[in-house]
Amino acid sequence: MSFPSSLLFASCQHSDPSPTYAALYCFLLSTAFVGGLYVVPKDVRRLPRDDERQIKWRMVLVLMVCLVATLLYPALFCNGEDVGEDRWSENSSSRNSSTNALRYLGWSWDARRDVAVLLHVMTLYLGPIVTALARLHLAKTHFVGAFSCTPRKQPIGYIQAFRDIVIKPTISFFREAGSSSKWGKARDLIVAPLAEEVVFRGCMVVPLLKSGLSPVAVAWVAPLFFGTAHLHHAMLKIQEGVNLKSVLIMTVFQFAYTTLFGAYAAHAFIRSGSIPAVFLCHSFCNYMGLPEFGYLDGSSHVYGYRRLISNGYLFGVLLFYYGFTYWEGGNIVQRLCYFPRESALPALFI
């Protein structure tokens, strides 16, 4: 009898689940992902979301859900007669004749492909990136702080300016920030993106594709489970005393945002077949946050660069749009496309 972990490396002939089975599986998995957060002891659950104990408990629980979901995947979706047949055995006629469950789950790494996908999502943040570069340029002649900007006696170079506004604050954070803040960063930039991509992309997308849904349909259906998984934040806000109207507005906005991001992540996963690629994108988006338009305020340090920054936003959206492959007259037209010419996951089924 094979252990669950060994089945991940065995040859896997993926089953064709019915749409109902695939949808039920995705629903139960998303429920387990969110429900696991409420296994936290009551005394910990009452703590603020950014409390260190709360963060650690939730990190452990979501990683456990990831592990269990990954280990169960071959048993749920690999046909019995093929599970346990070693992909790399000497009797195998071709190493490319089959694939293993880990490949369906997106565990493959190609630096050029994965970084290209990251660059694509970075184009959408060209405005904030230009804003950061404007602050760097300004730091050559000014002391630039969060709420202050005073002239320097002597100009400095870009390297020293980068050290002042990027490196020093980062070192200061690790030296002076509280333990909860550091664990919060680990949650937001590492654990949450990894766990959500493994569960909501790695474990869900292929079953939905194999159920007969088109890649376009999967890219829009899969994020619904991702979006609804974030609705539990509304309950937390209500418990914290936030009024119902504000909670409703925040919940609708968050659902729309997470669903749109989930649609992009699902598309990127279908095209690249790579969990590392979508993890990098997710982590980068969490780091950057939502675009800020404070540069349009006359009191902003970078107000003088407002036209350049606005053009950065516009150009970034255009680059993002043209970074997709789209159909024209029955032929694939690639314009600045950051994705593989052939979608990776559907190609596994051929």
C-alpha positions in Angstrom: 0.0 0.0 0.0 1.4 3.4 -1.0 1.6 6.3 1.4 -0.3 9.4 0.3 3.0 11.3 -0.2 4.4 8.7 -2.6 1.2 8.9 -4.7 2.1 12.5 -5.5 5.1 11.3 -7.5 3.4 8.4 -9.1 2.1 8.3 -12.6 -1.5 9.8 -12.6 -4.1 9.4 -15.3 -6.4 12.3 -14.2 -10.1 11.4 -13.9 -12.9 13.4 -15.5 -15.1 14.5 -12.6 -18.7 15.6 -13.3 -19.3 19.4 -13.0 -21.3 18.7 -9.9 -18.6 16.6 -8.3 -15.9 19.3 -9.1 -18.1 22.1 -7.8 -18.9 20.2 -4.6 -15.2 19.4 -4.1 -14.2 23.1 -4.5 -17.0 24.2 -2.1 -16.0 21.7 0.6 -12.3 22.6 0.2 -13.0 26.3 0.5 -15.2 25.6 3.5 -12.4 23.6 5.1 -9.9 26.4 4.4 -12.1 29.0 6.1 -13.6 26.7 8.7 -10.2 25.7 9.9 -9.6 29.2 11.1 -12.4 28.8 13.6 -10.7 25.8 15.2 -8.5 28.4 16.9 -9.2 28.3 20.7 -11.8 30.9 21.8 -9.4 32.9 23.9 -7.1 33.3 20.8 -10.0 33.9 18.5 -11.1 36.9 20.5 -7.7 38.6 20.0 -7.2 41.2 17.3 -6.4 39.8 13.8 -2.8 41.2 14.0 -2.0 39.7 17.4 1.0 37.4 17.3 -0.8 34.4 18.8 -3.8 34.8 16.4 -1.4 35.0 13.4 0.6 31.9 14.4 -2.5 29.8 15.0 -4.0 30.7 11.7 -0.8 30.2 9.8 -0.4 26.7 11.1 -4.1 25.8 10.4 -4.1 27.0 6.7 -0.8 25.2 6.1 -2.3 22.0 7.5 -5.3 22.4 5.1 -2.8 22.9 2.2 -0.9 19.7 3.2 -4.0 17.6 3.6 -5.6 18.8 0.3 -2.4 18.1 -1.5 -2.0 14.6 -0.1 -5.6 13.7 -0.8 -5.5 14.9 -4.4 -4.2 11.7 -6.0 -6.8 9.6 -4.2 -9.6 11.8 -5.3 -8.6 12.5 -9.0 -6.1 9.9 -10.2 -7.6 6.7 -11.7 -6.9 3.8 -9.5 -5.1 1.6 -12.1 -2.5 4.3 -12.7 -1.8 5.5 -9.2 1.3 3.8 -7.9 2.8 3.3 -11.3 6.1 5.0 -11.1 6.5 7.7 -13.7 10.3 7.2 -13.8 10.3 3.4 -13.8 12.6 1.6 -16.2 9.6 -0.1 -17.8 8.1 3.2 -18.8 8.4 3.7 -22.5 8.6 7.5 -22.3 9.1 10.0 -19.5 6.6 12.2 -21.2 3.9 9.5 -21.6 2.3 10.5 -18.4 2.5 13.0 -15.6 2.2 12.9 -11.8 -0.2 14.6 -9.4 2.3 17.3 -8.4 2.4 18.5 -12.0 -1.3 18.8 -12.1 -1.1 20.7 -8.8 1.3 23.2 -10.5 4.5 22.3 -8.7 7.0 23.0 -11.5 9.6 25.7 -11.7 10.9 27.6 -14.8 12.6 30.8 -13.9 12.1 32.5 -17.2 8.4 31.6 -17.4 7.6 32.4 -13.8 9.4 35.7 -13.7 7.7 36.7 -17.0 4.3 36.1 -15.4 5.4 38.3 -12.4 6.6 41.0 -14.8 3.1 41.0 -16.4 1.4 41.7 -13.1 4.0 44.3 -12.3 3.0 46.3 -15.4 -0.3 47.0 -13.7 1.6 48.7 -10.9 3.7 50.9 -13.2 2.1 54.0 -11.6 3.1 53.1 -8.0 6.5 52.1 -9.3 7.0 55.4 -11.1 5.9 57.1 -7.8 8.6 55.2 -5.9 11.2 56.2 -8.5 10.0 59.9 -8.2 10.6 59.7 -4.4 14.0 58.2 -5.1 14.9 61.1 -7.4 13.6 63.6 -4.9 15.7 62.0 -2.1 18.8 63.1 -3.9 18.1 66.7 -2.9 15.7 66.2 0.0 15.3 64.2 3.2 12.1 62.3 2.4 10.1 60.9 5.2 6.6 59.6 5.5 5.2 63.1 6.4 8.1 65.4 5.8 10.4 66.6 3.0 13.2 69.0 3.8 16.1 70.1 1.6 19.6 68.7 2.0 22.6 70.9 2.3 24.4 68.8 -0.3 22.9 66.6 -3.0 23.6 62.9 -2.9 23.8 60.1 -5.5 21.0 57.5 -6.3 22.8 54.7 -4.3 22.8 56.8 -1.2 19.3 57.9 -1.8 18.2 54.3 -2.2 19.9 53.4 1.0 18.1 56.2 2.8 14.6 55.6 1.7 14.6 51.8 1.2 17.4 50.0 2.9 17.5 51.9 6.2 13.7 51.8 6.8 13.8 48.0 6.1 16.6 47.4 8.5 14.8 49.6 11.1 11.6 47.6 10.7 13.4 44.3 11.5 15.3 45.9 14.4 12.5 47.9 16.0 9.2 46.5 14.9 7.3 44.3 17.4 7.0 40.6 16.9 3.4 40.8 15.8 4.3 43.2 13.0 7.0 40.8 11.8 4.7 37.8 11.9 2.0 39.9 10.1 4.4 40.6 7.2 5.2 36.8 7.0 1.5 36.1 6.9 0.7 38.7 4.2 3.7 38.1 2.0 4.5 34.4 2.4 2.0 32.2 4.1 -1.3 33.6 2.9 -0.3 33.9 -0.8 1.2 30.4 -0.7 -1.7 28.8 1.1 -4.4 30.5 -1.1 -2.6 29.7 -4.4 -2.1 26.0 -3.4 -5.8 25.6 -2.4 -7.7 27.9 -4.7 -5.6 27.5 -7.8 -3.5 24.4 -7.5 -6.2 22.1 -6.0 -9.3 23.5 -7.8 -8.4 24.6 -11.4 -7.6 21.2 -12.9 -10.7 19.4 -11.6 -12.8 22.2 -13.0 -11.0 22.0 -16.3 -11.4 18.2 -16.4 -15.1 18.5 -15.6 -15.7 20.0 -19.1 -15.6 23.7 -18.3 -13.7 25.8 -20.8 -10.5 27.6 -19.6 -12.4 30.9 -19.8 -15.2 29.6 -17.7 -12.8 28.1 -15.1 -11.0 31.5 -14.9 -14.2 33.1 -13.8 -15.8 30.2 -11.8 -12.8 29.3 -9.6 -12.5 32.8 -8.2 -16.0 32.7 -6.8 -14.8 30.1 -4.2 -11.8 32.4 -3.6 -14.0 35.5 -3.1 -16.6 33.8 -0.9 -13.8 32.4 1.3 -13.0 36.0 2.2 -16.6 36.8 3.3 -15.8 35.6 6.8 -13.9 38.9 7.4 -17.4 40.5 7.6 -18.1 38.6 10.7 -14.9 39.6 12.3 -15.6 43.3 11.5 -19.0 43.0 13.1 -17.5 41.4 16.2 -15.1 44.3 16.4 -18.0 46.7 16.5 -17.9 48.2 13.0 -21.3 49.3 11.9 -23.3 47.1 9.5 -23.4 49.6 6.6 -19.6 50.0 6.6 -19.2 46.2 6.9 -21.5 45.8 3.9 -19.6 48.3 1.7 -16.2 46.8 2.7 -17.5 43.2 2.0 -18.8 44.0 -1.4 -15.6 45.8 -2.4 -13.4 43.0 -1.0 -15.5 40.3 -2.8 -15.2 42.2 -6.1 -11.5 42.8 -5.7 -10.6 39.2 -4.6 -12.8 37.7 -7.4 -11.1 39.9 -10.0 -7.7 39.0 -8.7 -8.7 35.4 -8.5 -9.8 35.4 -12.1 -6.4 36.8 -13.2 -4.5 34.3 -11.0 -6.6 31.4 -12.4 -5.9 32.5 -15.9 -2.2 32.9 -15.1 -2.2 29.4 -13.6 -4.0 27.8 -16.6 -1.5 29.5 -18.9 1.7 28.8 -16.9 0.8 25.7 -15.0 3.0 27.0 -12.2 2.2 27.6 -8.5 5.5 29.5 -8.0 4.4 32.0 -10.7 1.1 32.8 -9.2 2.5 32.8 -5.7 5.0 35.5 -6.8 2.2 37.5 -8.3 0.0 37.2 -5.2 2.8 38.1 -2.9 3.8 41.1 -5.0 0.2 42.4 -5.1 -0.1 42.0 -1.3 3.1 44.0 -0.9 2.0 46.8 -3.2 -1.6 47.0 -2.0 -4.3 49.0 -3.8 -3.1 52.0 -5.9 -3.0 55.3 -4.0 -3.7 58.6 -5.7 -2.3 60.8 -3.0 0.2 62.2 -5.5 -2.6 64.3 -6.9 -2.8 66.2 -3.6 -1.0 69.5 -3.7 0.7 68.7 -0.4 2.2 65.5 -1.7 6.0 65.3 -1.9 5.7 64.0 -5.5 3.0 66.4 -6.7 5.4 67.9 -9.2 5.7 64.5 -10.9 1.9 64.0 -11.1 1.7 64.0 -14.9 4.6 61.5 -15.2 3.0 59.3 -12.5 -0.5 59.5 -14.2 1.1 58.5 -17.5 2.7 55.6 -15.7 -0.7 54.4 -14.5 -2.1 54.7 -18.0 0.8 53.1 -19.8 0.9 50.3 -17.2 -2.8 49.4 -17.9 -2.0 49.3 -21.6 1.0 47.1 -21.1 -1.1 44.8 -18.9 -3.8 44.6 -21.6 -1.4 43.8 -24.4 0.4 41.3 -22.2 -2.3 38.8 -22.9 -2.7 36.6 -25.9 -6.0 37.1 -27.7 -7.8 35.7 -30.8 -8.0 37.6 -34.0 -9.4 36.1 -37.2 -8.8 32.5 -35.8 -5.1 33.1 -35.3 -3.2 33.7 -32.1 -1.8 37.2 -32.0 0.9 37.9 -29.5 1.7 41.4 -28.5 4.1 41.7 -25.6 2.7 38.5 -24.3 4.2 37.3 -21.0 2.6 33.9 -21.1 3.6 30.6 -22.8 2.2 30.3 -26.4 0.4 27.1 -25.4 -1.6 27.0 -22.2 0.3 24.6 -19.9 -2.5 22.9 -18.0 -4.8 22.0 -21.0 -1.7 20.7 -22.7 -1.3 18.1 -20.0 -4.6 16.4 -21.0 -3.7 16.0 -24.6 
